[in-house]
Amino acid sequence: MIIKDVLFTKSYTGFYFDDQRAIKKDAANNGFMYAGDPITPGFIKVRQPGEAISIQLVLENGAIATGDCASVQYSGAGGRDPLFLADDYIPWLEQHIKPCLLDDTITTFKSMAERYDMMKFDGKRMHTAIRYGLTQALLHAVALAQNLTMAEVIRNEYNPSLTTIKSIPIFAQTGDDRYTNVDKMILKEVDTLPHALINNVKDKLGQHGEILLGYVKWIRERIMRHRARADYLPVIHIDVYGTIGLAFDNDLERIVDYLKTLEDAAKPFKIRIEGPIDAGEREGTMMALRNIRKMVDERGIDVGIVADEWCNNLADIKYFADHQAGHMLQIKTPDLGGVHHIAEAILYCREKGIGAYCGGTCNETNISAQVTTQIAMACEADVCLAKPGMDVDGGFMIVKNEMMRIIALASTRKGVKP
């Protein structure tokens, strides 16, 4: 199968680009906007519309393989590549990537993904967003050529011992609407909730964590009061973006004491805290999370510690996993570049006995969400993010429905019912 044409189009994501550094410096909400000036290079506002580039590969039989180049909400933060704007990169793709793709033969996903992901131009690798979207399209092309789902292609090439592709738990995120969106999650019985976007000490965490503690108590009571069945026991998973460390001056003993209060407030539900501390660089963050995990385990505190910031690419994920820097690692899918690295990262975490959260960002597209959901299923991730967007309903629908379709299709290959 040959690639006969390549099309690049400007697209929009399910959310926005936000300047994390400006928000952490107390850029205040003003309606849906943020007041104040941006800090991170490339931003013209603290919040601006998310953009993507859609890639369409026209195969010789007329089939169309698609992938979307997208970057995270907090682009340019935590050691990530800079802001990804479509108008800046489409001309570059037309000049440098289209000639490589034209008349290229579809072979195996692994060989094609590795070849394109490692390409360098002027001594530099491509922006992670480009590698992300391009390898999505290549995976889709291989699946079309083999008459398989993308999940089956990944399973066959990376996780061949898996006999039955199954659903995995879904994690939904509220965005700033931390209350109405929790109600939506309870109604839809989301497995893990609510993320909550606790990215500012002053008005979201509280100077001594009192706002977050009250919120956890509210979530617990809301679930208990409104769940339709007693055995609905979602995991409470909150991303705090290092704000607990800021509130307690990065004092690990005080942080762990506070985590104990969150555990007690959440019972009978299990709680995970993502990014309790951010040291501002990889080594310090890894060491802090490793030590927090050790202290939590030694004290028998049932709080899952999740790594996020500075645990970006495959090398970072392996480094954090090797040092047990948390109980679970977020595999923030756009930050890995080629989507084959998602499969490698999930499988590496499983090998090291650390949880694998196939995450990403609200600032993706339906296409990238569907592709990464299939990879998560094929590699047996522990949890998968509902994305894109922050409205709960759209992202949950896309990911949940994709899982159900893939299970139904894949089960027909073996004659096994899902």
C-alpha positions, -999 to 999 in steps of 0.1 A, spaced: 0 0 0 14 34 -11 7 69 2 -5 89 -29 -13 123 -14 -10 142 19 -32 170 31 -26 193 60 -54 215 75 -57 239 103 -79 225 130 -91 234 165 -88 214 197 -114 207 224 -100 234 247 -75 262 250 -38 270 255 -32 284 290 -1 301 303 6 280 334 33 302 347 10 333 345 -18 314 363 6 302 391 16 339 394 -20 346 403 -35 356 370 -71 359 380 -102 345 363 -123 371 345 -153 352 333 -138 325 310 -108 347 304 -77 353 326 -67 389 336 -31 398 334 -2 395 310 13 362 297 47 351 308 55 320 287 71 328 253 47 325 223 15 334 243 -3 367 234 -29 361 261 -29 340 293 -57 319 276 -60 316 239 -78 291 215 -62 257 211 -50 248 176 -41 216 159 -31 204 124 -50 175 108 -30 152 86 -48 131 60 -29 104 41 -46 93 9 -37 57 2 -36 41 -32 -69 23 -27 -86 56 -19 -88 50 19 -79 80 41 -58 77 72 -60 106 97 -40 120 126 -41 153 145 -10 172 156 -19 186 190 -1 200 220 -11 202 257 -31 229 274 0 241 293 24 242 263 58 256 270 56 247 307 74 220 327 101 214 301 77 209 272 80 221 236 68 256 228 33 268 218 20 249 187 2 272 163 -10 258 130 -1 288 108 35 285 119 39 249 111 17 240 80 42 256 56 70 237 73 51 204 69 44 211 33 81 217 26 97 190 47 73 162 56 50 159 26 79 149 2 89 122 26 54 107 28 45 108 -9 49 73 -24 61 58 9 50 22 13 29 12 44 48 -15 62 46 -22 100 36 6 124 67 2 146 91 6 117 74 35 102 67 53 135 103 49 146 117 62 113 95 93 112 97 101 149 136 101 147 138 124 117 159 155 122 159 187 102 188 212 108 200 188 135 167 191 154 138 166 159 103 177 150 80 194 175 63 168 197 29 178 183 40 170 147 54 136 157 22 129 177 -1 136 148 20 121 121 24 87 139 -14 87 146 -19 89 108 6 62 102 -10 39 127 -44 44 111 -28 37 77 -13 4 89 -47 -6 104 -65 2 71 -39 -18 51 -43 -48 74 -81 -45 79 -77 -43 116 -85 -18 144 -56 3 156 -58 -15 189 -52 -48 172 -22 -34 153 -7 -22 186 -15 -54 204 0 -75 176 33 -55 175 38 -45 211 17 -67 235 11 -100 217 4 -119 249 -29 -101 252 -57 -124 241 -88 -102 247 -89 -65 243 -110 -51 272 -124 -18 285 -103 1 311 -113 26 337 -120 62 325 -109 94 343 -129 125 336 -119 161 343 -140 190 355 -120 220 345 -129 251 365 -165 239 369 -157 217 399 -192 212 411 -217 208 382 -193 187 364 -189 163 394 -226 158 393 -224 149 356 -197 123 365 -217 108 392 -247 105 369 -226 87 343 -208 66 369 -173 77 357 -147 54 371 -123 81 383 -131 117 390 -128 148 391 -93 161 383 -105 195 395 -77 217 381 -62 228 415 -36 251 400 -36 281 423 -30 281 461 -49 313 469 -84 304 456 -83 267 448 -61 250 474 -61 274 504 -30 287 522 -31 256 544 -50 233 521 -84 241 537 -102 248 504 -91 215 488 -99 196 520 -134 210 520 -138 201 483 -128 165 489 -154 163 517 -180 177 494 -172 152 466 -175 123 491 -209 135 503 -221 142 468 -213 107 456 -228 91 487 -260 111 483 -265 108 446 -250 75 434 -276 51 419 -261 20 435 -241 13 466 -213 -5 448 -204 26 427 -170 34 442 -151 58 420 -115 68 427 -112 105 436 -82 117 416 -72 154 420 -44 172 401 -29 199 423 0 211 400 25 213 428 3 236 449 5 214 480 42 219 480 38 256 477 13 257 505 36 238 529 70 252 518 80 219 502 82 204 537 77 167 530 66 158 565 39 185 564 28 174 529 24 138 540 5 149 571 -19 168 548 -22 138 525 -34 118 555 -62 143 561 -73 140 525 -73 102 528 -96 104 559 -119 130 542 -123 108 511 -132 75 528 -147 51 518 -134 62 484 -97 58 474 -79 90 466 -51 99 443 -31 132 443 -14 141 411 16 164 412 17 172 450 50 189 445 69 205 416 106 213 423 109 233 390 131 207 374 132 170 367 156 156 392 143 175 422 107 166 413 115 129 409 133 128 442 105 146 460 78 122 446 100 92 454 104 103 490 67 112 494 57 78 481 81 61 505 68 81 534 32 75 525 38 37 522 58 35 555 30 53 573 3 31 557 -15 61 542 -38 50 514 -32 79 490 -20 72 455 8 96 444 7 104 407 36 120 388 29 145 360 51 176 357 87 169 344 77 133 336 71 141 300 88 120 274 96 83 273 130 87 289 114 107 318 88 81 323 114 53 325 134 74 349 105 81 372 94 44 370 129 31 378 130 52 409 94 45 419 86 82 419 50 78 427 24 50 426 13 60 391 27 79 362 7 100 339 17 93 303 8 127 289 4 115 254 12 146 233 44 151 252 58 118 240 59 127 204 53 95 184 24 75 197 45 43 196 61 57 227 27 56 245 27 18 240 63 15 252 56 37 282 25 18 294 43 -15 290 74 -2 308 53 10 338 36 -24 340 70 -41 339 82 -19 368 50 -25 389 39 12 387 5 24 376 1 36 340 -23 64 335 -28 70 298 -36 107 300 -31 136 277 -48 169 277 -82 186 273 -66 205 245 -66 175 220 -91 165 193 -115 136 189 -91 119 165 -61 119 189 -84 108 217 -97 78 197 -62 68 187 -47 70 222 -77 52 237 -71 23 214 -34 22 224 -43 23 261 -66 -7 256 -41 -27 236 -14 -22 263 -37 -26 293 -32 8 309 -47 12 344 -68 43 335 -75 64 304 -83 101 303 -117 112 289 -107 139 264 -108 164 248 -126 193 264 -136 201 300 -174 196 297 -172 159 308 -199 148 284 -180 152 251 -147 136 262 -164 108 281 -186 100 251 -157 99 227 -135 76 248 -162 54 262 -179 48 228 -145 42 212 -138 15 238 -171 -2 232 -167 -2 194 -132 -16 195 -142 -44 220 -171 -54 197 -149 -54 166 -119 -71 181 -140 -98 197 -153 -109 163 -117 -118 152 -115 -145 178 -152 -154 179 -153 -143 215 -181 -122 229 -170 -90 248 
